[in-house]
Structures are given as C-alpha cells and as structure tokens.
Amino acid sequence: MTSKYMALPQGMSENQFDAAIARFQAALGAENVLIDGDVVRPYNKVMMAVPSEEHTPSAVVTATTVEQVQEVVKICNEFKVPVWTISTGRNFGYGSAAPVQRGQVVLDLRKMNKILHVDPELCTALVEPGVTYQQLYDYLEENNIPLMLSFSAPSAIAGPLGNTMDRGVGYTPYGEHFLMQCGMEVVLANGDVYRTGMGSVKGDKAWQVFKWGYGPTLDGMFTQSNYGICTKMGFWLMPKPPVFKPFEIQFDEDSDINEIVEFIRPLRIAQIIPNSVVIAGLLWEAATCNTRRSDYLSTPGATPDHILKQIQKDKHLGAWNVYCALYGTPEQVEVNFNIVKGALKKLGKGRLITQEEAGDTQPFKYRSQLMSGVPNLQEFGLYNWRGGGGSMWFAPVSQARGSECDAQYGLAKQILNKHGLDYVGEFIVGWRDMHHVIDVLYDRSSPEETQRANACFNELLDEFEKRGYAVYRVNTAFQERVAQSYGPVKRKLEQTLKRALDPNGILAPGKCGIDI
C-alpha cells in the first residue's frame, strides 16, 4: 500500500503517525506542517555517497517561537516521534537539511530569523537560528555599525547559530566561532528552556559578555550533540579596524607545504598574523574560479600531475596559495607586514601578492572578502570541478607542524587518487592546530563513481585513524563511524547524558553517534 508520507518514523504505523501529524497541525497550524512529497523532497537532497532514501524525512514542521518549539517537543515525547532540527539547513558537504536517520521529522527553524540585539559598544549580537550571515551583514551595514563578521565559506546563505553549533571556523581573528559564542538559549527534551552562562539570572545584563556564569559551564555540551534545541545564541563581533591589509603568498611545489607551515606557525602563535590563515591547494582555488576538469580532460580517474601543472600555469596559481591579513592602525600594520616580509625573505621562496597587485581578480577578491567579513558564494564553484552534485567534507585535525601537514597531504592524495578522485583541499591554520579540509568531489549521477567515493571516504577515515588523525566534523552518513574512533569511554558518557536528558530519545537520535 502506498503511504501519503515519503517515510515513517522507525517503529511507527501510518495511523500512529497520522495522529501525531494532527497534533502538530493543531499546535502549529496546518500551513506549518508539511507532508506532501513535492514540499518535503528538497529536505531530502544530499551530496553524500549514500542513497538519499537512507535520510528521507517523514515530514517537516516549522516553528516561529520558542513556545512552538516547546509544543513540538511535547508532541514528540507523547508519540515518541524523532525530530531532526535545522537552522538554515545549508550545511552542504556535511549532510544539508536531511536527517541523520530515515523517518525523522525535520524541525525547520528558518522562520525564527530575528536579530534580537546588537551592541555596537560591547561588540556583541544575539540572534535566532534562522538568521543568515548575509542578513546580519546587511543589518550592520544599513545601521552603520562598524563591526565585522566571521564565517565559513560559502557564507551568505548559512547562519552563525548553526555554524557555531557544529563548531565551524572562519577566516578572521575571530575565526574560532565557538570560542566567540557567549550565551545560549536551549529547549531541552522535556520542554524546559535553559540559558547558559549568566542567562539564567533574572534581569542579568551580562549574558552576552561573560561566558561562564556559576557552576558547570555547559555550552559545549550542546554543540555537535542532540541534548537540546538552541533557539537563541549570543556571540562576539570584531570591531572594524582602521586598516585591513590582505595578502597572498604563492608557492610553486606540493613539497613546499612543510616549510609553509613552519613559516606561518610562529607568526600565528605570536599574533603577528592574527587571522585564521588559509593554505589552499591548487584545485581548490582553480575550481572556485569556475575551472572544470572537463576543460582539460575527458577521461575518468584522478587528474594527472602534468595536467595539474598546466592548470597552475594557466590560472596563475601556486601549488599552495596562502592567504593572510593584517588588522589595526597604520603603524601596527606596517610593523607586522615588515616582520612577515622579513620571515618570508629568510624562507627564501614564495611570491608575495598584495591587494594593490591583485586588484579585483579571483580568487584573491573572495578570499579578501572572507578575511574582512563580507559574505559571498564564490566557493560554490568547487562543485563545478567534476560536476554531478557529489561532495563530502573530510576534515582531520593535526598539530601545526610542517611534517604533520606534509604527511596528511601525501596520505590524502594517495587515497583519493587510488579511487580515481582528486585532492581538493586546504589547511586552515589556527593558533596551534591545522584544520585540514578536503572536499571529496565526485559525480553523484554516476552509480559507479558514487560507489568509489563511498569507498574512498571510508578508507580516508580508516587510514587517518590508524595514524592518530581524527576528524572534527563529518557528514551525517558517517557520524556513527567517526564516533567510534573517539573510543568507548566518551561514547558511554554521551549515552549516559542522553538517557538522563532525553529518556524517550526524541531529539535527533543518532546525531554524532549519540543515542539512548
């Protein structure tokens, strides 16, 4: 018999789910409860190398207030309906809006999109889940508030709350986004509304300026987890500096990665270069400038090295392209730029390119925008490299050591090429760590290539784990697998917390490998 639903929650009959849907409609209004396949189907679009059927939602409900979120949680508890919450649902490469398990109801919070407060003096903001970076940027510009955003790329359609909850990173001095978070409002599985930090004190005005409050600090517990639904978040914004000086350094050989990291690390730790530096590989930069593999090759498989060198020459790129920026007064920027130039001269390699030399050329322009807090969508060009809509982010972390990055790059390229895919990656230099972000791009319209991409991703996880490298984020198809790599003690503690906070297991069961 054909069901009216694209999927059903695990263990529920259609009649049981009908009753739950009726309750959702009564609480939220029929227009906010979506079950028609044409409307639900966009929430099922994934870029992962697994069948989309494994992540098909049963329905979508939208909420506009905290009270409505509480009603949703109440109904889910009553009917034992699992709910998968999204803010903007633009987590491309990590699972998009689709739930981690088939049959979960998607709770879409995009209509909760109020900018609740911006303090120009204390440089803080408080927003709801549906607020996008573009919306917040426009608000700051329209109100002449001289504050700067930090976001991942492509940024315009994503949002600060969702990105921070997944512990994403950006490209400014405030690029460690969870570090800049200050104050959450969370609806717990029992419907209680909990505020972290100073937020639980009636009348307190320090919620967005003092993280810790009193007693255990629990903010981190709600990130990359399924212990609550975040409905408000505060975070710190950077004042726009008098001078912003972006620059690029191009290096010609793959083997230069070791020396690049050794050159950058002391400058980052000393805050001479204060922002999250990007060391972008050749194909990352070429693809964002709309270079397609088909421009050079029609044969399948990994792109040969001699073709990569031709692309490097044609597009005037380095094998590695390092993007940095300096911020401050003219005097500060001049002193620090002289220090950078001195260190580069000592290194004895690398072409320094400034804004004056680059002008509005890509990819320098969009990199400069990212480092100055201007949203853009340029990086979507990555998906045109192979085409076919397949993308999975592989994101291992390492120490900021040249030898570590060299080893990771060599291992990743060897595995990707073995499966007929290309290394399209970048390193993001934190203070002492490296986020190694690789986009496993493939043609999802080809079953054969999709199968290779899946095998490739599994092998990347296995081989990196053998060498002590773990990922810090992963798409929904591999969350259970990655959770295993962090060991049984961590998993047991997470399960204990889950059972205590969500005994019915209604909140995103399986997210990050956490279940009752």
N, C-alpha and C positions, 0 to 999 in steps of 0.2 A: 504494500500500500504506500502511496506517495504522501509524504508529510508536507504540511504547509511550511515547515521550518527547514532551513538548509542543514541543520544538525540539531541534535538534542543533547542536553547535559548528560553526562555519564550516569547511568542507572535510573534515568527518569523516563517515564512513558509520556506520550504526547498529551494525554489527558491531564497528567500531573503538571506538565509544563504549561498547558492551556490555563490552568488555574493560577499559576504564578504570573503569567503574562497579564491576565485580567487584573491582578493586584497591582502590577506595575502601571497599567493604564489608569487605574483609579487614582493612584498616588501622583503620577507624573503628567497625566493627560495622554490620550491615545496618540497624539502627534509626536510624542517623545518616546514612543516605544515602537521600534522598527523591526518588522519580521519579514517583510516582503523581500524576496531574493534579490531583486534589482537594486534595492537600497542597502541591503546587508553585504552584498558581494564585494563592494570596494574595501570593506574592512577585512576581507579575506585575502587581499593581494599581498603576496610575499615575494621576496627576492632570493630566498634561501633555496638550497638544492635539495628540497624535500617536497612531496606532494602538498599542494595547498589544502587538500582535504584534511590533513592532519591538524590544521589550525583554523578550521571553519567555525565561526561563532554561531550560536543558536539564535541570537537576537542582539539588538543594540538598544540601550536605553541612554537617554541624555538627561543631564541634570543642570540646573542653573543656580541652585543654592545649596548651602551646607545641609539645610534641613531636608532637602530632597535626597541628598546622598545618604543621610541617616535613614530615610524611608527605604531606599534601595537596599541598604544593609539589613534592615529589619525584615524585609520580604525575603531576601536571600537566606537568612537564617531560618525563617519559617518553612521554606520549601527546600532547603539545602541546595540552592542554586549557586554554582560557582560564578564569580564575577571577575572580569579582567578589566582593569581601569587604564584609560589612556588620557593624556592631557591634550596634546595636539596630534598625536598619532603619526608623527613624521620621523620616526626612529629608523630611517632607511638603512639597510645593511645589517640591522640588529633585530629585525622582525616586523617593522612597520606597526600597524594597528592591530594585527591579528593576534588572537590569544595564544598562550603557550600550549594549551590543550584544546582539542576539538570539543565543541559543545558549550564552551563557556560564554556567558553573556558579556558583551562589551559594554562597559560604563564609559561613555564618551563625555569628557568634561570640557570640550572646546567652547561650549556656550558660557562657561564660567570664565569670562575673559576681562575682568575688571582690573585696571591698575589702581589699587586701593590707596596707595600713598607713595609719594617720592619726596624725600627730604633733601633739598639742594645743599644744605649746610653740613649735615651729618653724612651725606652721600649714601643714603640707603633707599631701598624700594621694597614695597610689599605688593605682591601680585597673586592673582588666581591662576589655576592650572592652564587655562586656555589662552593666556596672554602670550603672544609671539614676540620674538626679538624685534621683528620689523615694527610691530605695534608699539613696543616700548621705546624703540629708537625714534619713531615719529613723534611720540609724546614728548620726549626730551627736546627734540628739535623745535617742535611747534611752541613749546613753552620756554624756549631759550634757557634751558637748564644745562649748564656746562659739565655734564657727566658722561662717562664713556662706558659702553657695554663690553662684555667679553662673551664670546660664543664660539661654538664649534662651527664647522663649515660642511655643507651649505647651511646658512643660518636663518635666512629671512622668515621661513615658514615654521621653524622649530621654536621652542619656548624655553625660558630659563628654568621654570619649575621642573619640567620633565627631564631636561638635560642634567640638571643638578641631582635629581633623584636617582639617575643612572650613573652618577659620578663622572660626567663628561668633562672635557677640558677645552680650553680656548687658547688664544694666541697673544694675549696682552699680559701685563704684570699681574692681572687678576685671573689668570688662566686656569688656576686650580679651583674649579667652581664650587665644589663642596666646602672648601676652605673659606670661601667668601659667603656662604649661606649663614643666615642668622635669624633663627626663629621659624618654626613650622607649626601649622595647624593641621591636625591629623584626625580623621574619623576612624575610630577603632572598629573592630569587627562586631562589638556589642552595641555600637551606636554612640558610644561616648565620644565627645570632642576633646582631644588632648592638645595642649600647646606646649611646645618645648621651651627650654630656656626660661626667660623671665615672663613668658606669655601666660602662665597660669596664675599670676598675681593680679588680682582685680585692680584696675586703674594704673597698672605699671606702664611707664613710657619708655622703658629701656629694652623692649623686646627685639628691636632690630639693631641694637648696638652692643649688647652683651650676650655672648653665646651661651654661657654656662649655667646661669641660674643657680639653683641649690640642689645638692644631692646628685644622683647619677645623671650624666649627660646622655640623652637617648637619641639625639638627632640621627646619628649614623645608623642606628638600628633600622630606621625606616627607609634607608636608601638601599637599592638593589635587594629588595625584600618584598614580602607580602604580609606585613604586620599591620598595615593601616593604609588609608587613602588620604593623601596630602591634598588639602583644599586651599591652603594659603602658604606662601613662603616669603620670607624676608631675605634680602641679600645686600651686600655692599657693592657700591659702584665707585669707579675710579674717577677722580676729577680730571677733566681735560687739561693736559699740560700746556704750558706756553709754547713749547717746541716739541714736535713729533718728527723723528728722523728715521724713516725706514731705509734699509739697505739689504742688498743681496750679495752673497759670495758664491760664485760658481766654481766647482771642482770637476775636473775632466775624467777622472778614473773611478771605477767602482771601488778599487782598493783604497781610495782616499778616506773612506768612512772612519777608519781607525784614527787617523790624525785629526780629522774634523772634530770628532767628539773630544779628543784630548785638548784641542784648541779652545772649544766652546766651554767646556765644563768649568774651569776656574773663573771665567768671565761671568758665568751664570751664578755660581755659588757666591761670588763677591758682589753680585748685583750690578756689575758694570753694564751687562746686558740684562735688563730686568724682566723681559717678557719671555714667554714660552717659545723658544727658538724652534723653527721647523727645519729639518734636513730632508728635503723632498727628493725622491728618486726621479729619474728621467721620465718614465712613462706616466707618473702621477702628473707632472707638470705639462707634458705633451698632451695628455688626454683632456685636461681641463681647458686646453686651448683648442678643443674640438679636433684633435688629431685622431684619426681612426686607423685601426690596424689594416683595414681593407685598402687604405691609401697606399700601402706598401706591400701587402701580401694577400694572396687569395688561398693559400694552402693552410690547413689546420695545424694546430700544435703551438708550441712555445715560439716566440719571436726570436730568430737567431741574433747573435751578438752583433754581426756585421750590419744588420738592419737597424738595431738599436743605435749603433754609432752613426748611421746615416740620418736617423731621426734627430739625434743630438746635434748634428751639424746643421740640418735643415732648419731646425726650430731655435737655434742659437741658445741651447740649454747646456747645463752641466750634467754629468752623470749624477752628481748630487748638487742640489740647489738650496743654499742655506739662507733663511730669511730671519732677520733680526730687526729690532727697532730700539731707539733711544728716546727717552721721555724726560722733560724737565725744563729748566731755564736754559737760555742760550749758553751760559757759562758751563753748566753741568754737561750738556750735550757735547759741547766742544771738547771738554776734558776727556769724557768717556770715549768719544769717537777716536781721539788720538791714541788712547790706550788700546782700542780694538785694532787700529791700523798698525800699531807697534807690534802687537801679538801676531797679526797676520804676516807682517814682514819677517818676523822671526820664524814663522812656519815655513815661509818660502814658496808657497803655492796658493792658488785661489785668486779669482778675478773679482774685485770689489766693484759693485754697481750701486750707484745712489739713485735717489728719486729724480734728480736733475738729468741723469743719463738715461734712465728707463722711460721717463715720461708716462704716458698712459698705456704703454704696451702691456700685454698679458704674457705670463701670469703675474708679473710684478704688481700690477694695479690691484688685482683682487687680494693678493697677499698683503699689500699695504692696507687695504680696507679692513681685512680681518684684524690686523695688528692695531688699528685705530678705532675699532668698534663700529664699523659701517657694515650693515648686513648685505649679503649678496648671495646669488645662487650659482656662481661660476663653477663650483666644483661638481655640479651635476654632470659636467662634461665627461667625467670619469666613465659614466655608463655608456658613452658612445664608443669607447675604445674597442670593445668586442661587440657591443650591441646585444640584444636578446633579453635584457632585463634581469640578468643574474648578478647578484652582489652579496657577499658575506664578509663582514669585517673580522679580521683575525688580529687581535690586539695584545700581544705579550708585552710584559714589562721587564726591564733589566736595569742594572746599575748604569749610571752614566760613565761608562768606561769604553774606550775605543775598541778594546779587544772583545768585549761582550757584544757590542753592536755589529762588529765585523762577523762574529760567529753566527749571530742571529740572521743577518742578511744572507750569508752564504747558505745556511741551512734552509731558509725560507725559499730562496731562489731555486735551489736544487730540487726541493719537493714540488714546488709549483711547476717547474719545467718538466719534471718527470711525468706529471699528469697533463702535460700539454697546455699549461696556462702560464701567464706572465707574472713577474714580480712587479706589482704596482703598489708602492709603499712609501712611507715617510716615518722619520723619527721625530718625536716632539720632546724637546729637552726640558724637563722640569728642573728643580733645584739640584737634585741628586739622582734622579731617575730618568729613564727613557721610556716613553710610551711608543712602542713600535706598532704603527697602524698599517695594516696591509689590507687592501681591498681585493678579495678573491673574485675577480670578474670572469663571467662565463655567459654563454648563450643558453638561457633557460628554455628557449623554444626547442632546443635540441636535447632529446632524452639522453643521448649518448654523452654529450658534454656535461649535462647536469649530473649524470652518474659519476663522471670523472671528478667534477667539482666537489661532490659529496665525499668521495674517497680522499681527495686532496685535503679537504678540511679536517677530516678525521686523522690523517697522517700528520698534518701540522700539529694538531693537539697532542698526539702521541709522542712524536719525536721531540717537540719542545719540552714536554713534561719530563721526558727521560733525562734531559739536560738541566732540569731545575728551573725552567721558564714557564710561568703560568700567565694566563690572560687575565685582564682586569674587567673586561666586558665580553659578552658573546651574544649571538642571536638566539632567539627562543628555541630553535631546533636542537641546540647543543648545550642548553643550560644545565641539564641533568648531568651530562658528561663532564662539564667543567667543574661542577660542584664536587664530583668525586675526587678530582685532583687535589682539592684542599683538605682531604683527609676526614676520617670518621669522627674525631672529637668535635671539630667545627660543625659538622652536619648534625651530630646528636644534640648539641646545644641549640642550633637553629630550630630543630624539630621540637625541642622542649619548649622554647619560646612560642612557637607556632601553636602548639596544643594549649598553652596557657592563655594566649591572646585570642585565638580563633579556633575554639574547640570543634566547630562544625566544618572547618576548612573551606569557608566560602570565598575568602579573598585570594584570588589568583593562585589556586593550588598548582604547584609545580614551578612557579616563578623562581629563577635562580636555584632550582633544585630543591626548594623548600616545600614540604608538605607535612600533613599530620601523620 
